[in-house]
Amino acid sequence: MSPANPPASDVSHPDRLYWPDEGVTKQNLADYYAAVWRFMAPYLVNRPLALLRLPDGIKSHQRFFQKHGWKGMNSHIEEIADPEDAEGEKLLRISDFDGLVALVQSAALEIHPWGTTTDHWERPDMIIMDLDPGEDVVWSAVITAALDVKARLEACGLAAFVKTSGGKGLHVVAPLAPKAGWPEVKGFAHSLAENMSADAPEKYLATATKAKRGGHIYIDYLRNGRGSTAVAPYSTRARPGAPVSMPLDWSDLKGLGGPAAFTLANVPQRLEVRPRDPWGDFFDAAVPLQ
């Protein structure tokens, strides 16, 4: 059950611009996350996180892709030991909305969780297939690819959910009962990508070879390795327009204009008009990987 929306939280220097061309401030970002928290929380809480921090906003020359703590870090951002790290380096985690506000305060404009929680480090609870189109690929082809991934996952007995990446493509995500380990989950995703590439080599690639990207969609399965991350549902992206990685109903794809159609500005209004969470039964649909 998703938590209720918390009240919007005050932040220091609330007028600091994170997306200057759009006029989006630090306070605007905190207010946005308050509006989506009840939907977003299951994909953030108690998961190891990687953060893209831009202290002076998206036009900043300072960009930090952060997996570990830093000097002066807010106490609501927790540090937790990775049980497999022999050197004892600690990863980042939040456990509540105060933690998310602390990420906003820290200029984390993108939040990238692992595909598991710290309750079961070695057992992923989702498969993430990232459809990354070449520059000359039409948007309708990305939608077709997402439907292809959906059909293949369902043929394997898995449920399939879709969201915009907020970047160039779509993410198709399958919930898992946390039984299989990282090698098995990554191996399954790799096989799915290779099968798509073998069946339609004129459309799909299973390797990130830049020389061959023209006219192709890269089926990125590498999000499924231990320590790999993907942008969280409802996370903003550090890109012009303040786009959001937006969970969708499959029926929404028909009228979807592109991967950046949903933004920090329009998502709260969409949720008021359509308050049902399109991923509301995500974890209820989880089954073990066979």
SVG drawing of the C-alpha trace seen along z (x, -y; Angstrom):
<svg xmlns="http://www.w3.org/2000/svg" viewBox="-10 -33 49 55">
<polyline fill="none" stroke="black" stroke-width="0.4" points="0.0,0.0 1.4,-3.4 1.8,-6.0 -0.4,-9.1 1.0,-12.3 3.1,-14.2 2.8,-18.0 5.2,-19.9 8.4,-20.5 10.4,-23.7 14.0,-23.7 16.8,-26.2 17.4,-28.6 14.0,-27.6 14.4,-30.1 17.6,-28.4 16.9,-27.6 17.5,-24.0 16.0,-24.3 16.6,-28.0 14.9,-28.1 11.7,-26.6 11.9,-28.7 11.9,-25.5 13.3,-26.1 14.4,-23.9 11.1,-24.5 9.2,-23.5 11.1,-20.2 10.3,-19.5 6.6,-20.3 6.6,-18.0 7.9,-15.1 5.4,-15.7 2.7,-15.3 4.0,-12.0 5.5,-10.5 2.7,-8.0 3.3,-6.5 7.1,-6.8 8.0,-5.5 8.0,-1.8 10.7,-2.2 12.9,-4.4 12.6,-3.4 15.3,-1.1 17.0,-0.7 20.7,-1.5 20.8,-4.7 22.9,-6.5 22.4,-10.2 23.1,-12.8 23.8,-16.0 24.0,-19.4 24.5,-22.0 23.9,-24.9 21.2,-23.4 21.2,-21.7 23.5,-24.3 26.1,-23.7 29.5,-22.6 29.6,-20.7 28.0,-17.2 28.4,-14.5 27.2,-10.9 27.3,-9.9 27.0,-6.4 28.7,-7.2 28.4,-9.8 30.0,-13.2 31.1,-15.8 28.1,-17.6 25.5,-15.1 22.1,-15.5 21.4,-13.0 18.2,-11.8 20.3,-10.3 21.5,-7.1 24.8,-5.3 24.6,-1.5 27.4,1.1 27.3,3.2 27.7,6.8 29.7,7.7 32.2,4.8 35.4,6.1 36.7,2.5 33.7,1.5 32.5,-1.4 29.0,-2.5 26.1,-3.1 23.3,-5.6 19.7,-4.9 16.6,-6.8 13.8,-5.4 11.1,-8.1 9.9,-11.4 12.4,-13.4 15.1,-11.5 13.7,-12.5 13.6,-16.1 17.2,-15.8 18.0,-14.6 16.3,-17.7 18.3,-19.9 21.4,-18.1 20.6,-19.0 20.0,-15.4 18.1,-16.1 18.1,-12.4 17.6,-9.4 18.7,-6.0 17.9,-3.0 19.1,0.6 16.6,3.1 16.3,4.5 16.0,3.5 18.4,3.8 16.2,6.4 17.4,8.9 20.5,7.5 21.3,10.5 17.7,11.1 16.4,8.5 12.7,7.7 12.5,6.4 13.8,6.8 14.4,3.5 14.7,3.4 15.8,0.0 14.9,-0.7 17.5,-3.3 16.9,-4.4 19.4,-5.8 19.0,-9.4 17.2,-8.5 14.7,-6.0 11.1,-7.2 9.1,-7.2 6.5,-4.7 9.3,-2.1 10.2,-2.5 6.6,-1.9 6.6,1.2 9.8,2.4 8.2,1.9 5.2,4.0 7.6,6.7 9.3,6.8 6.0,7.0 4.9,10.0 8.1,11.8 8.0,11.2 4.4,12.3 5.3,15.5 7.7,16.3 4.9,15.9 6.0,12.4 4.0,9.2 5.2,6.2 4.9,2.5 6.0,-0.5 7.3,-4.0 9.0,-6.8 12.7,-7.2 12.5,-11.0 15.4,-10.7 15.2,-9.2 13.3,-5.9 11.0,-3.7 11.6,-1.3 9.7,2.0 9.8,3.4 8.8,6.8 8.3,7.3 9.9,10.3 9.5,12.3 13.0,11.9 14.2,15.5 16.7,15.6 20.1,14.0 21.8,11.3 23.5,13.6 20.2,15.4 18.3,12.2 21.0,10.5 21.3,13.7 17.6,13.7 17.6,10.1 20.6,10.7 18.9,13.6 15.8,11.5 17.8,8.7 19.8,11.2 16.7,12.9 15.1,9.7 18.3,8.7 18.5,12.1 14.8,12.0 14.9,8.5 18.6,7.4 17.5,4.6 15.7,3.0 17.4,4.1 20.9,4.3 21.9,6.2 25.3,4.5 26.0,0.8 28.2,0.6 28.0,-3.1 29.1,-2.4 25.9,-0.3 23.4,-2.4 22.0,-4.2 18.4,-3.1 18.5,-0.7 17.1,-0.5 19.6,0.8 18.0,3.2 19.9,2.3 19.8,5.3 22.8,4.1 20.5,2.4 20.1,5.8 23.6,6.4 24.5,6.1 25.2,2.5 23.6,1.2 20.8,-1.3 18.0,-2.8 16.2,-6.1 13.3,-5.8 9.7,-6.0 8.7,-9.7 12.3,-10.9 13.1,-14.1 15.8,-14.1 18.6,-16.8 17.6,-17.8 15.9,-20.8 12.2,-20.9 12.4,-19.1 11.2,-15.8 10.1,-13.0 10.3,-9.2 6.6,-8.5 4.8,-5.2 2.0,-4.6 -0.8,-2.3 0.0,-0.3 -3.0,-2.0 -1.3,-5.4 1.4,-4.6 -1.0,-5.1 -1.3,-8.8 2.2,-9.4 4.1,-12.1 7.6,-11.2 9.7,-10.2 9.8,-13.6 6.1,-14.3 5.7,-14.3 7.4,-17.0 7.6,-18.3 5.1,-20.9 2.4,-18.6 2.6,-15.4 0.8,-16.7 -2.2,-17.8 -2.3,-14.5 -2.4,-12.7 -5.3,-14.9 -7.3,-14.0 -6.2,-10.4 -5.5,-9.5 -5.3,-5.8 -1.7,-4.6 -1.0,-2.7 1.7,-0.7 -0.5,-0.2 -0.4,3.6 3.2,3.8 4.5,5.8 1.3,7.8 2.1,9.1 5.5,10.3 6.4,14.0 9.7,15.9 11.9,16.0 11.6,19.5"/>
</svg>
